[in-house]
Amino acid sequence: MLASRDVEPGFAKMGESILAQTPANKPLDDRLLDIGAGRIAHMDSIGIDMHILSLTSPGVQVFDGPLATRLAAESNDALAAAVKAHPTRFAGLAAIAPQDPAAAAREIERAARKLGLCGVIINSHTKGEYLDAAKYRPIFEAAEALDMPIYLHPREPAPSMVTPFLDYGLYFAGWGFAAETGLHAMRLIMSGTFDRFPKLKIVLGHMGEGLPFWLQRIDNRYLLEVKIGAVDKLPKLPSEYFLDNFVITTAGVTSMPALRLCLDVLGVDRILFAAAFLMKTTPRPCASWTAPRSPRTSARRSTRPMRSGCSS
């Protein structure tokens, strides 16, 4: 796939780094593939009771439809077996192939009714397309009807926007992932997706991919755009859709100021604790990030550590 002529540029860059089969990446690959006794021993050693397992990004979304559909089903079977073997330690998010929305909807039903999985994972864009397109509505219909939350997981930016991200590592988790996934979430909000599917739940990691910080400005500029005719008026403000249809996780962000902002903006009931610590090389607790002190910053101002596993 990575050697093909039409490989997505961002995915190719991932293949040169985190997805490359190198000695440096082998410990990570081994940890991710261990869904048995070794993983549970690791969990016990750092005080983690439960893992929610899923395929890592980009999942099956880089393949052609028939292959992606088959691989998603095989992955879900293996995941369900691991959950069945350790039901008090593992739960699972089903992989689907958005390339075939009807088959994806059937796989969501199978995952919910037969496999006992607790939600769905979709790794943002699929071959440059976003889920607000009408053809993907069967996926949302199934997820809403079966009460299966969708974790909208990051990946590198879509081909249509990736070029400026290819320099300086900007395509990766430090910036490009949030830019890509935040855009996807906003497309769902602004397209009226949640008017059609009012009970649909979307999960965003990494403190909501930055969106809680921007909600006031998003509302403010949305109202101006409505006034000048730049966008159609929605039944609710963008922030109201976010509050009604999204929850976020703390995974990957060990910053107390960021957490406090999210608590203020969203409330505690919309924030889930999560830590994708297997993406780190050492299972040690992470101290919270503290902004570098300027000469004007009081030495008394600091943040207490967030006691969690290290996150990606």
C-alpha positions in Angstrom: 0.0 0.0 0.0 2.7 2.5 1.0 4.6 1.7 -2.2 1.7 2.2 -4.5 1.7 5.1 -7.0 -1.5 6.7 -5.7 -0.7 6.5 -1.9 -2.0 9.5 0.0 0.9 11.9 0.7 0.2 12.1 4.4 -0.1 8.4 4.8 3.2 8.0 2.9 4.9 10.3 5.5 3.4 8.2 8.3 4.9 5.1 6.6 8.3 6.8 6.8 8.0 7.3 10.5 5.6 5.8 13.0 4.3 3.1 10.7 7.7 2.0 9.4 8.8 -1.5 10.2 12.1 -0.5 12.0 13.9 -1.7 15.1 12.9 1.6 16.8 9.2 0.9 16.2 9.3 -2.8 17.0 8.6 -2.4 20.8 5.6 -0.3 20.0 4.3 -2.8 17.4 4.8 -5.6 19.9 2.8 -3.8 22.6 0.0 -2.9 20.3 -0.4 -6.4 19.0 -0.4 -8.0 22.5 -4.1 -8.3 23.5 -3.6 -11.0 26.1 -1.6 -11.7 29.2 1.3 -9.4 28.5 -1.0 -6.4 28.1 -2.9 -7.2 31.2 0.3 -7.5 33.2 1.3 -4.1 31.9 -2.0 -2.7 32.9 -1.7 -4.1 36.4 1.8 -2.7 36.8 0.6 0.9 36.2 -2.8 0.6 37.9 -5.1 0.6 34.8 -8.3 -1.5 35.2 -9.8 -1.3 31.7 -8.6 -0.9 28.1 -10.9 0.0 25.2 -9.2 -1.6 22.2 -9.4 -0.6 18.6 -7.4 -0.7 15.4 -4.8 2.0 15.3 -5.1 4.8 12.7 -5.8 4.8 9.8 -7.5 1.4 10.3 -8.9 -0.1 7.1 -9.6 3.3 5.5 -6.7 3.3 3.1 -7.8 0.2 1.3 -10.3 -0.4 -1.5 -13.9 -1.1 -0.3 -14.1 -4.9 -0.5 -10.8 -5.5 1.1 -11.4 -2.9 3.8 -14.8 -4.4 4.6 -13.3 -7.9 5.0 -10.4 -6.7 7.1 -12.8 -4.7 9.4 -14.9 -7.8 10.0 -11.9 -10.0 10.7 -10.5 -7.4 13.0 -13.7 -7.1 14.9 -13.9 -10.9 15.3 -10.4 -11.0 16.8 -11.3 -8.0 19.0 -14.5 -9.6 20.2 -12.6 -12.8 21.1 -10.1 -10.8 23.2 -13.0 -9.0 25.0 -14.8 -12.3 25.6 -11.6 -13.8 27.1 -11.0 -10.9 29.5 -14.5 -9.2 29.9 -13.5 -7.3 33.0 -10.3 -5.8 31.5 -11.1 -5.2 27.8 -13.9 -3.5 25.8 -13.8 -2.8 22.1 -14.6 -0.2 19.4 -15.6 -1.8 16.1 -13.7 -1.0 12.9 -15.8 -0.2 9.8 -15.0 0.5 6.2 -16.8 3.8 5.3 -15.8 3.1 1.7 -19.0 1.0 1.6 -21.5 2.8 3.8 -24.2 0.1 3.6 -21.7 -2.7 4.5 -20.4 -0.4 7.3 -23.9 0.0 8.7 -24.3 -3.8 8.7 -21.0 -4.2 10.5 -22.1 -1.7 13.2 -25.2 -3.8 13.7 -23.2 -7.0 13.9 -20.7 -5.4 16.3 -23.5 -4.2 18.6 -25.8 -7.2 18.5 -23.5 -10.2 18.0 -20.0 -9.2 19.0 -20.8 -7.1 22.1 -18.5 -4.2 21.1 -19.3 -0.8 22.7 -18.8 1.7 19.9 -17.2 2.5 16.6 -13.9 4.0 15.6 -13.5 6.0 12.4 -10.2 7.5 11.6 -11.3 10.9 10.2 -11.2 11.2 6.4 -11.6 8.2 4.1 -9.6 8.7 0.9 -10.1 12.5 1.4 -13.8 12.4 2.0 -15.7 13.4 5.1 -18.7 11.9 6.8 -21.0 14.9 6.3 -21.5 13.7 2.7 -25.0 12.3 2.2 -23.7 8.9 1.1 -22.4 8.2 4.6 -25.8 8.6 6.3 -26.4 4.9 6.7 -23.4 4.8 9.1 -25.0 7.4 11.3 -28.4 5.8 11.0 -27.0 2.6 12.4 -24.9 4.2 15.1 -27.8 6.3 16.3 -30.3 3.4 16.3 -28.0 1.1 18.1 -26.7 3.7 20.6 -23.1 3.2 19.4 -20.9 6.2 19.9 -18.4 7.0 17.2 -14.9 7.8 18.2 -13.6 10.2 15.5 -10.0 9.4 15.8 -7.2 11.5 14.2 -5.1 10.7 11.2 -2.9 12.8 8.9 -4.6 15.5 6.9 -6.5 14.7 3.8 -4.8 15.0 0.4 -6.7 18.2 -0.4 -5.1 20.1 2.5 -2.0 18.1 3.4 0.7 19.9 1.3 1.6 22.7 3.8 1.7 20.0 6.6 4.3 17.9 4.9 7.2 20.1 6.1 8.6 20.1 9.6 6.6 17.1 10.8 3.4 19.2 10.9 1.4 16.3 9.4 1.8 14.4 12.6 0.2 14.3 16.0 1.6 17.6 17.2 -0.5 19.7 14.8 -1.9 18.0 11.7 -3.9 15.4 13.5 -5.9 18.0 15.4 -6.3 20.3 12.4 -7.7 17.4 10.4 -10.0 16.0 13.0 -11.3 19.3 14.2 -12.2 20.2 10.6 -14.1 17.0 10.3 -16.0 17.7 13.5 -16.9 21.2 12.3 -18.1 19.8 9.0 -20.5 17.5 10.8 -21.8 20.4 12.9 -22.2 22.9 10.1 -23.7 20.4 7.6 -26.7 19.8 9.8 -25.8 16.2 10.5 -27.0 16.5 14.1 -30.4 17.8 13.1 -30.8 14.6 11.0 -29.3 12.5 13.8 -30.0 14.3 17.1 -29.1 11.3 19.3 -25.8 10.6 17.6 -22.8 10.8 19.9 -19.3 11.6 18.6 -16.2 11.2 20.8 -13.1 13.4 20.2 -9.8 12.7 21.9 -7.0 15.1 22.9 -9.2 17.5 24.8 -11.6 17.8 21.9 -8.9 18.5 19.3 -8.8 22.1 20.4 -12.4 22.9 19.7 -13.5 23.7 23.2 -11.0 26.7 23.1 -12.6 28.0 20.0 -16.3 27.6 20.6 -17.1 31.2 21.6 -15.4 32.5 18.5 -17.0 29.9 16.3 -20.4 31.0 17.5 -19.6 34.7 17.1 -18.3 34.4 13.6 -21.1 32.0 12.6 -23.6 34.6 13.6 -21.8 37.2 11.5 -21.7 34.8 8.5 -25.5 34.2 8.9 -26.0 37.9 8.9 -24.0 38.6 5.7 -25.4 35.5 3.9 -22.2 33.5 3.9 -23.8 30.4 5.6 -27.2 29.0 6.1 -28.8 29.5 9.5 -28.9 26.3 11.6 -31.5 25.6 14.3 -28.9 25.8 17.0 -25.5 27.5 17.6 -22.4 25.4 16.7 -21.5 25.3 20.3 -24.9 23.9 21.2 -24.4 21.0 18.8 -21.0 20.4 20.4 -22.5 20.3 23.9 -25.4 18.1 22.8 -23.6 15.6 20.6 -19.9 15.4 21.6 -17.9 14.1 24.5 -14.2 14.5 24.7 -11.3 12.6 26.3 -8.2 13.7 28.0 -6.0 11.3 26.0 -2.7 12.9 24.9 -3.1 16.1 26.8 -1.6 16.2 30.3 -2.2 19.9 30.8 -4.1 21.2 33.8 -4.9 24.6 32.2 -6.4 22.8 29.2 -8.4 20.5 31.4 -9.7 23.5 33.5 -10.8 25.2 30.3 -12.7 22.1 29.1 -14.3 21.8 32.5 -15.4 25.4 32.4 -16.7 25.2 28.8 -18.1 21.7 28.6 -18.7 20.5 32.2 -17.5 17.4 33.9 -20.1 15.1 32.3 -18.7 15.6 28.8 -15.1 14.7 29.6 -13.8 11.1 29.8 -10.5 10.1 31.3 -8.3 8.3 28.7 -4.6 7.8 28.2 -3.2 6.1 25.1 -0.1 5.2 27.0 0.9 2.2 24.8 2.0 4.8 22.2 4.8 5.8 24.6 8.0 3.9 25.1 8.0 3.9 28.9 5.0 3.2 31.2 5.8 5.9 33.7 3.3 8.5 35.0 3.4 11.8 33.1 3.6 15.1 34.9 1.3 17.8 33.5 2.7 20.3 31.1 3.4 23.8 32.4 3.9 26.8 30.2 7.5 28.2 30.1 7.8 31.0 32.6 8.3 34.5 31.3 9.9 37.2 33.4 6.5 38.5 34.3 5.1 35.2 35.4 4.8 34.7 39.1 6.9 31.8 40.5 3.9 30.9 42.6 1.8 29.9 39.6 2.2 26.3 38.7 0.1 23.2 37.9 -0.1 20.0 39.8 0.6 16.7 38.0 -2.2 14.8 36.3 -1.6 11.3 37.6 -2.3 9.2 34.5 -0.5 6.9 32.1 1.6 8.6 29.5 -0.4 9.5 26.3 0.4 9.8 22.7 
